[in-house]
């Protein structure tokens, strides 16, 4: 089964894919740290994120009022944090994430009317699983720019982190309505639907993804899992078998396939005959006798005495029957 850890990894990977990259920065003039800014962008494109952050830092020293320097350095720090996390360096990732947050906070300070600052800050908080604070950032960004689909989408990610499934469905649906080819939003909405136990809607989203890309084995696996939750085991088995045909070494999917097959077999099994009623054992009889209260025994004795008195009263004065014994 897909566990919580798997789902968390999925959410983080989605955020990473959707994040704004350093090379999206606006062009700058040659003066005021422009050379360092361009060099930093080049280094970031080459995935030398720490070196890129150093170059952006030099640009900031030359022009500390330019919010773009903080935005670019913050993004470089965040990309470096992801790389450190992938390498198993959690301490290095934490340090870089905190540096990114500080830079994005400075970005907001210098450009408080720019929704991008709140989006970048919120994305970083989401990756740190600080979803409540991230949600506040995305809401602020949407106050400044209500039609910002990126902010709506990122807010949906935070809502998933907070298990606010209905709100996440609404946000991803809003994105899909205006951007029907946003496959990422279909995937996240399917997760929210599945968590709400709206399995039919989740299956429809996964089916759409598979229709767009028949080789999307991840979507096929997720649909198979959703079929299994809906107790549609035949369909689940078909999806799992399709995945294993492409990757026979996928042990997780193999285990899910075995589970679906066992559940289908149990579902289709004929009911077993009713077993004969067994006679109580001496131990069972003793337990029954132990349950007889002394109160009931006393009531029984009193009843017998009353019956004997009544019989004696009714027979008083009658002739005794003649004895047939020989005397």
N, C-alpha and C positions, 0 to 999 in steps of 0.2 A: 504494500500500500504506500501511497505517497504520504510521507510523514511531514511534520511541521518544519523540520530542518530543510527538507527539499523545497517546500514552499517558500521559505525565507530566502534561500539561494536564488530561486526564480525571480522573486521581487527585486533583489539587489541587482541581478544581471540585467533585468529590464531597465532599471534606472541607469545603469552604466551605458547601455546602448543608446538611451534617449538623451543623455546629457549633452549640453552645448560644449563644443570643442574649442580649444584655444585658437585654432586657425580661423575661427569665425570672427575674430576681432576686427574692428574697423581699422582701416589704414590710418597711419599717423604720419606726421611731418618728420623730416629728418632731424629737426632740432627737438629739444625737450625730451630727450631719451628715446627718440624714434629709432636710432640704430640698435639700441639694446632691445627695444620692443620687437623689431623685425627678427633679430637674432633669436630672441626667446621663442617666437612663433615657429621658426625653423627647427629649433631644438625640440620643441614639443611635438612637431610633426614626425621627428625622428625617434620619438618616445624617450628622449633624454629629459625626463620631467624635472629632476632636481636641478640640472644645469639650466633648464628653461626658467625655473623659478628664480634662480640667481640673476639671470639677465633681466627678468621683469623687475627684480628688486633694484637693480642699477637704474632702470628707467624710472622707477618711482623716486629714487634719490634725486634724479635730475628734474623731475616734475611731480612733486608729491601731491599736487591737486588734481592730477589726471586720474579719474576714476577707472579708466580702462586698464591702467597698470595693475591696480588691485584686482580687477576682474580677471585679467589674464593670469596673474600669479596665483590667485585663488584656484582657478581651474587647473593650473599645472600642479599645484599641491594636491588637489583632489585626485587627479589622474595618477600621481605618484603614490597616493594612499592606496588606490586600487591595485597598482602593481605590487606594492608591498604586501597587501593582503593576499594576493594570489601566490606570492612567494612564501607565505606563512609567517611574515614579519608583522605580527599584530601590533607590537609596540611602535614600530616605524609608521605603520598605517595610522595609528591613533594620533601620533605627533603631527603628521601631515594633514590629517582631517581638521585638527584644531587650528592649524595655521590657515587652512582654507577658510574656515568659519570666520577667523579674524579678518582676513582680507575681504571677504564678501560683506562683512559688517561695515568695514571702512568704505566699501563701494556704495552701500546704502547711505552711509553718512554723507558722502560727497554728492550722491545723485539720488535723493530720496523720492523723486518722482519717476524714476526709471524702474519699471516692473521687473526688468531682468535681474537686478540685484537681489530682489526678494526671491525670485525663482532659483537663482544659483545658491543662495543661502539655504532655501528650503530643500533643494535636492541633496545638499550635503548633510543636512539634518536627517533626511530620510535614510540615507545610507548608514547613518549612525543609529538608526532605528528610534530616533527622537521624533516620533510621528506627530504628536500634539503640537510641538513647536513648528514643525515643518508645515502643518496644516495652516497655522496662523500666517506664515510667510506667503503661502499660495493664495490664501484669501486676500491678503493685502495686495498682491500682484494683480489679482482680478478686480479689485476695487479701482486700481489705476488703469487697467486695460481689460474690460469685461469680456472681450472677444478673443482673448489670448488662449488658443487651444493648448499650447504647451503647459500653461499654468493649470488648466482644467485637467489635463492628463496627469500631470505630476500630483495634483491634489487627489486624483483617483488612486495613485500608488500609495499615498499616505493613508487614505481611507481603508485600503486593504490591510495595511499594517495595523490599523486600529480595529479591524474586524467590522467596519461600518459598510457592510456589503451592499445594502440598498443604495447608499450614497455613491459608492464606487460604481455601481451599475449605471446610475444616472449620469455620472461624469463621463464614463467611457461611451455611453450611448450618445451623449452630446458631441463628443469628438467624432464618433463614427458618422453621425448625421451630417456633419460638415466635411468630413474627410473619410469617405467610404473605403479607401484603400489602406487605412491605418491598421495593419494586421496586428500590431502590438496591442491595440485597444480591444480587439476581438478576443485575444488570448486572456487579457486581464479581466475582461467582463465575464468570460466563461468561468474563470476561477471564482469570481464573486457570485455568479449564478449557482455554481456547484456548491459553494459554501452555504447558500440559502436553501439548498436542497431543491432548487428549480432545475432538475436534471435535464429536462427536455430543452430548455433554453440554452443551457451550457453545451449540450450535444450539438445544437444547431450552430453555435459559434465555432466549435471545433470542426464541424463538418465544413463550414465555410472556409476555414483555414486550409483544410485538406483539399478542398476543391481548387483553391488558388495555387496550392503547391502539393501535389500528390506525394511528393517525396518527404514531406514534413513528418518525420517519424515521431517527433516530440508531441505534435498535436494529435497524432494517431494514438500514442500511448495515453495521453490525457483523456482522449475520448473513450478509450477502452476502460480506463479507470472509472470514468463517469458512468458508462454503461453498467459496470459492475456494481456501483453504488445504487443504481436504479434497478438492480436485480435482473437486468437484461443480459444474462450471462452468455447467451449465444453470440450476441453482437460483440461483447467484450472479448470473447475468445477469438473471434475473427480479427479484431484489431491487434490483439497481442501476437497472433500468429503472423500477421503482416509485418509487424516490427521485427520479430525474430527471424523472419525470412531474410531481412536486410542485415540484421546483426544477431547472428545465432549466439553470440557470447554475452548478450545482455541478460545477466542473471536476475536483475530486479524484475524485468518483464517476464522472464520465465517463471518466477515465483508467483507473480500475479496471474499468469496463465493457469498454473496449477490450482490456485485458489478458485478461480472462476470455474474451472472444470469440476472441481470437487463440489462446489456449491450447486452447479447444474445437475450433477449426478444425484445429490441429495434431494434436489427439488423434483426430479423426475422419478425418484424411487417410489415403488408402490408401498402403501402403508402396511406395516407388519401386523399379523393377526393378534387379537387380544389374548394375552396370556391367561391360563386358567387361574381361578382364585385359589390360592394356597391355604391349607389349614393353618390356623395359628400355632406357633411353636409354644412350648411350655413357658419360655421367657415372655412371649407376648401375652399369654393367658395371665401370667403373674402380674404384668403391668396393668392389665384390665382390672384384676381383682384388687390391686393396690389402690385403684381409683375409686373403689366403692367406699363412700364416706361412712364413718361410724354413725352419723346422724341418720342415714337411711336404714341402718341395721336397727337402731332404736325405734324408729317409726314402725318397722315391720313387726317387732316384738309387741309393741303397744296394740297394733291392729289385731294380732292373734289373740291377745288377752280379751279385747272387746268382743271379738267373735265368740270366744268361749263363754263369756258372761251372757251374751244374748241367747246362745243355744241353751244354757242352763235355765234361763228364765222361761223360755218357750216350752221346755219339757217338764217343768215342775208340776207335780200333782197327777201326772199320767201313770197308769199301771205299768209295772215293769213287765216286760215280755216273759212268757213262761219258758223255763229252761227245759231243754230236751235231753239234758244229761240224766243218765240213770243214777239214782241215789241208793 
